[in-house]
Amino acid sequence: MKRGKYILILFLTIYFFSFRITPQIENIAHKEINQFMQILINHTSFTQKIETKKLYKKENNYVLPYSSTYVDMERAFSTGNASREEILEDAKKLELDMKLIDDILAQDTEEDDEETDDEELFALIRAKRG
């Protein structure tokens, strides 16, 4: 019986100390993590500084000529999925290079002129055949 009593006392002592030690261990670990993070932040050099003024500008310097934006607009216009007015409106909203947009729109009118020329040629051939 004395043996069970000592085991019970030993178990209760370990149980009691574990509840008192666990928060202390967690507190020490938390402090170590914070100290490591502070060392990391203080000794890390950032390669590029962010200028917040650039983030608020309205200019769009990131759409390069002949990028997928221009190609997609050209494709939408040539397939008839977007009208001339829609392309111009979108280009103004995105602040794209209007010279390139005009070139894209002019290419389509040149193709239309070629189609008109072909139609006129076929009309002349039909007229000569009688």
LINDANOR-V951936 format. One record per helix or strand of 3 or more residues. SS is the DSSP state (A for helix, B for strand). FROM is the first residue (numbers start at 1). TO is the last residue. Records with the same first field share a line. If there is no record, write none. Layout:
SS=FROM-TO, FROM-TO
This chain:
A=2-43, 52-55, 68-78, 84-94, 98-129
